[in-house]
Amino acid sequence: MDKTILGARIREERKQRKMTLEKFAEMAGIGTVYLGEIERGDKMPSINTFIKIVNNFGLSADVLLRDEVVAAKPYVFDEITEKVKDLSPQQLKMVKEVVFVMVDNMNAAKPKDDSDEDD
């Protein structure tokens, strides 16, 4: 897991809840400096700190780990849907075409041996 991405997601969740760094750090039982370092991607939280953060947000850990956890695919789909929801039909068609080309290229570049690992 990339600590910069994780930190950005933690910051995003905190800001969506309109919480200050100080308030959230206090709720999670960690220092504001440490939380700031986590949010900036300077430090990776320990598993205990990560659990405190997730519990205080009241969300599933896979929301924050969605790029790393296979079971989190629905969250990725939700993010994509949210991003494109206001596009015109023509814009949606362009996005679809780009995605199809990217997926086709990824599949073409995928070594044949990888197909067994996904099962």
Backbone bond lengths (Angstrom), bond angles and torsions (degrees), N, CA, C in turn:
res aa  C-N    CA-C-N  psi(-1)  N-CA   C-N-CA  omega(-1)  CA-C   N-CA-C  phi
1 M - - - 1.462 - - 1.512 108.92 -
2 D 1.282 115.06 131.36 1.460 121.69 177.51 1.526 108.83 -76.23
3 K 1.322 117.21 120.23 1.466 120.38 -175.99 1.523 112.67 -66.93
4 T 1.331 118.29 -25.87 1.456 120.76 177.70 1.526 110.58 -69.06
5 I 1.325 116.44 -42.65 1.462 120.56 178.57 1.524 110.29 -66.70
6 L 1.329 116.17 -44.67 1.464 119.90 178.67 1.529 110.41 -59.12
7 G 1.316 116.72 -46.90 1.464 120.74 179.62 1.512 112.53 -60.34
8 A 1.330 116.23 -41.63 1.471 120.22 179.01 1.518 110.94 -64.17
9 R 1.319 117.27 -37.37 1.468 120.13 179.15 1.531 111.36 -69.19
10 I 1.321 115.67 -38.08 1.467 119.38 177.26 1.523 109.21 -63.34
11 R 1.322 116.82 -45.52 1.467 120.95 178.41 1.537 110.18 -60.23
12 E 1.322 116.48 -44.63 1.465 121.48 -179.86 1.527 111.02 -59.47
13 E 1.330 116.91 -45.56 1.463 120.76 179.15 1.529 110.84 -63.98
14 R 1.327 117.01 -40.68 1.470 120.73 179.84 1.525 110.25 -63.86
15 K 1.327 116.27 -44.92 1.467 120.15 -178.12 1.525 111.60 -68.62
16 Q 1.326 117.72 -34.59 1.470 120.10 176.32 1.522 110.91 -61.28
17 R 1.315 115.40 -28.92 1.463 120.84 179.39 1.523 111.71 -90.88
18 K 1.340 115.73 4.78 1.474 122.72 178.83 1.531 111.94 53.92
19 M 1.329 114.22 44.55 1.463 120.25 179.50 1.524 109.71 -107.75
20 T 1.317 115.67 140.25 1.457 119.18 174.76 1.522 108.78 -76.32
21 L 1.309 115.09 160.86 1.458 121.06 176.04 1.528 109.46 -56.97
22 E 1.326 116.10 -44.22 1.460 121.43 -177.84 1.525 111.98 -63.11
23 K 1.341 115.92 -45.59 1.468 119.84 -178.62 1.521 111.06 -63.96
24 F 1.333 116.11 -44.55 1.458 117.74 -178.16 1.525 111.79 -68.84
25 A 1.321 116.95 -40.89 1.469 120.05 178.61 1.525 110.20 -58.64
26 E 1.340 115.69 -42.35 1.465 119.69 178.99 1.527 110.75 -63.28
27 M 1.339 117.22 -44.16 1.461 120.88 179.31 1.523 111.86 -62.35
28 A 1.340 116.53 -37.22 1.462 121.07 -178.24 1.528 111.83 -83.28
29 G 1.318 116.83 -8.88 1.456 120.10 179.44 1.516 113.49 73.48
30 I 1.342 116.14 31.46 1.462 121.09 177.69 1.526 108.85 -128.40
31 G 1.305 116.10 164.95 1.454 120.42 -179.05 1.525 112.24 -76.94
32 T 1.329 115.52 152.02 1.464 119.68 179.71 1.521 111.78 -65.78
33 V 1.323 117.04 -35.55 1.466 120.11 179.36 1.530 109.15 -64.43
34 Y 1.320 116.50 -44.68 1.461 121.33 179.90 1.527 110.74 -63.20
35 L 1.336 117.51 -45.08 1.456 120.62 178.50 1.531 110.24 -61.85
36 G 1.312 117.29 -41.03 1.463 120.69 177.19 1.522 111.53 -60.86
37 E 1.327 116.64 -40.84 1.470 120.79 178.40 1.530 110.96 -64.95
38 I 1.323 116.21 -38.16 1.467 120.36 177.80 1.528 109.53 -65.52
39 E 1.330 116.57 -48.12 1.462 120.52 -177.53 1.533 112.27 -63.53
40 R 1.312 117.77 -32.72 1.475 121.37 178.44 1.529 112.03 -80.48
41 G 1.327 116.75 -10.61 1.457 120.33 -178.48 1.514 112.84 84.07
42 D 1.318 116.66 14.83 1.467 120.05 177.66 1.518 111.26 -77.00
43 K 1.333 116.31 -30.92 1.466 120.91 -178.58 1.516 110.29 -134.10
44 M 1.315 115.29 148.29 1.462 122.40 173.99 1.525 106.94 -95.54
45 P 1.338 117.74 129.23 1.466 117.87 -179.72 1.525 111.39 -69.32
46 S 1.319 115.37 149.19 1.465 119.58 173.30 1.525 107.58 -66.75
47 I 1.306 117.21 165.62 1.467 120.31 179.76 1.521 110.22 -62.03
48 N 1.335 118.04 -37.90 1.468 120.62 178.64 1.520 111.34 -64.87
49 T 1.328 117.00 -41.82 1.459 120.72 178.13 1.523 110.41 -66.65
50 F 1.333 116.38 -41.26 1.463 120.37 178.60 1.531 110.29 -59.28
51 I 1.319 116.94 -43.00 1.469 121.65 179.49 1.528 110.11 -63.50
52 K 1.332 117.44 -41.85 1.467 120.67 177.30 1.529 110.74 -60.98
53 I 1.320 116.40 -43.23 1.471 121.18 -179.94 1.527 110.10 -62.26
54 V 1.324 116.79 -49.85 1.470 121.56 -178.69 1.527 110.20 -61.59
55 N 1.313 117.27 -45.05 1.462 120.50 -179.44 1.520 111.84 -63.23
56 N 1.322 117.26 -38.44 1.461 120.03 179.86 1.520 112.16 -71.12
57 F 1.319 117.83 -28.34 1.459 120.59 174.91 1.525 110.75 -78.63
58 G 1.330 116.22 -21.23 1.448 119.83 -177.57 1.517 112.38 68.64
59 L 1.320 115.97 39.00 1.461 119.88 179.51 1.508 110.64 -132.88
60 S 1.310 114.90 168.37 1.455 120.85 179.48 1.529 109.26 -77.94
61 A 1.309 116.61 143.34 1.466 121.30 -178.95 1.519 111.99 -59.40
62 D 1.330 117.52 -30.56 1.458 118.63 -177.55 1.523 112.94 -68.51
63 V 1.323 118.41 -14.52 1.461 120.27 173.43 1.529 108.95 -64.43
64 L 1.312 116.86 -41.74 1.467 121.03 179.14 1.522 111.91 -80.26
65 L 1.322 116.99 -27.20 1.467 121.82 -176.61 1.528 112.75 -103.44
66 R 1.313 117.68 21.18 1.467 121.69 -170.26 1.514 116.00 -58.36
67 D 1.323 118.75 -23.04 1.461 119.97 177.30 1.528 111.63 -83.21
68 E 1.322 116.71 -14.79 1.456 121.24 -174.64 1.525 113.08 -107.51
69 V 1.316 116.72 -25.47 1.460 121.27 -174.01 1.522 109.18 -103.41
70 V 1.324 116.69 120.43 1.461 121.74 -176.70 1.531 111.06 -58.80
71 A 1.319 118.02 -38.62 1.463 121.55 -177.99 1.521 112.31 -66.99
72 A 1.320 118.24 -8.94 1.465 121.82 -177.57 1.519 112.96 -89.12
73 K 1.323 118.42 7.54 1.465 120.88 -179.87 1.527 113.30 -50.00
74 P 1.325 119.33 -41.50 1.469 118.18 179.99 1.536 113.31 -56.77
75 Y 1.329 117.73 -33.55 1.454 120.19 179.08 1.519 110.94 -68.08
76 V 1.314 116.62 -36.62 1.461 120.95 177.77 1.521 109.17 -65.83
77 F 1.317 117.19 -44.20 1.463 120.83 177.29 1.526 110.69 -60.65
78 D 1.331 116.68 -40.87 1.464 120.36 177.87 1.525 111.26 -62.04
79 E 1.332 117.06 -40.90 1.471 120.81 178.43 1.524 110.95 -62.19
80 I 1.321 115.94 -43.90 1.467 120.49 -179.83 1.529 109.46 -63.75
81 T 1.316 116.15 -46.89 1.458 120.67 -179.72 1.529 110.98 -59.41
82 E 1.305 116.51 -43.80 1.466 120.71 179.82 1.525 111.10 -62.22
83 K 1.305 116.32 -40.01 1.463 121.00 -177.80 1.520 112.52 -66.32
84 V 1.331 117.77 -35.21 1.466 120.61 -173.66 1.532 113.61 -102.57
85 K 1.313 118.06 0.08 1.468 120.70 -171.87 1.521 114.64 -59.53
86 D 1.316 118.37 -29.88 1.459 121.05 -176.29 1.528 113.61 -98.08
87 L 1.316 117.21 7.35 1.461 120.11 -179.82 1.530 110.82 -76.20
88 S 1.311 115.03 152.87 1.469 120.49 176.49 1.528 108.89 -72.57
89 P 1.324 117.34 164.97 1.466 119.59 177.27 1.537 112.40 -57.09
90 Q 1.310 117.38 -38.12 1.463 120.20 178.85 1.534 110.94 -65.97
91 Q 1.318 116.41 -41.70 1.465 120.28 178.55 1.527 110.52 -65.87
92 L 1.319 117.21 -40.34 1.458 120.50 177.84 1.527 111.29 -61.97
93 K 1.322 116.33 -38.96 1.463 120.04 178.01 1.525 110.16 -63.00
94 M 1.337 117.33 -40.43 1.465 120.49 178.38 1.520 110.99 -64.60
95 V 1.332 116.90 -42.52 1.463 120.66 178.55 1.525 109.47 -61.69
96 K 1.318 116.81 -44.82 1.466 121.11 179.28 1.525 110.89 -58.38
97 E 1.314 116.68 -45.61 1.464 120.56 -179.15 1.524 111.39 -62.76
98 V 1.324 116.83 -42.12 1.469 120.99 178.91 1.529 110.04 -63.74
99 V 1.323 116.81 -44.99 1.463 120.95 -179.36 1.528 110.28 -62.95
100 F 1.310 117.03 -44.03 1.463 120.03 179.90 1.525 111.41 -60.63
101 V 1.333 117.10 -43.10 1.467 120.39 178.90 1.522 110.07 -63.78
102 M 1.330 116.95 -43.30 1.465 120.26 -179.67 1.522 111.25 -62.43
103 V 1.321 117.04 -45.14 1.466 120.60 -179.47 1.525 110.44 -64.99
104 D 1.317 116.85 -43.06 1.470 119.76 177.65 1.528 110.75 -59.50
105 N 1.327 117.24 -42.94 1.469 121.08 179.12 1.528 111.53 -66.00
106 M 1.317 116.91 -39.36 1.468 120.22 178.19 1.520 110.48 -64.64
107 N 1.325 115.93 -43.19 1.465 119.77 178.96 1.525 111.60 -65.16
108 A 1.328 116.65 -37.79 1.466 120.42 179.41 1.524 111.13 -68.21
109 A 1.323 116.82 -33.22 1.467 120.86 -178.32 1.517 112.59 -84.85
110 K 1.316 117.51 -11.30 1.460 122.40 -177.14 1.525 109.71 -72.01
111 P 1.340 117.44 125.55 1.463 119.58 176.80 1.525 110.51 -60.78
112 K 1.297 116.73 144.88 1.473 122.14 -177.42 1.533 112.24 -58.97
113 D 1.348 118.10 -32.88 1.464 121.82 -177.85 1.517 112.53 -67.47
114 D 1.338 118.65 -23.78 1.457 121.97 -178.59 1.512 112.84 -66.84
115 S 1.316 118.03 -22.27 1.462 119.77 -175.91 1.527 111.62 -62.82
116 D 1.330 117.49 -31.36 1.475 120.71 178.70 1.516 112.13 -72.93
117 E 1.337 118.40 -27.88 1.458 121.19 -176.52 1.507 112.25 -73.11
118 D 1.320 119.10 -25.32 1.454 122.03 -177.68 1.512 112.40 -76.50
119 D 1.320 118.34 -16.83 1.475 121.48 -175.79 1.490 112.52 -78.85
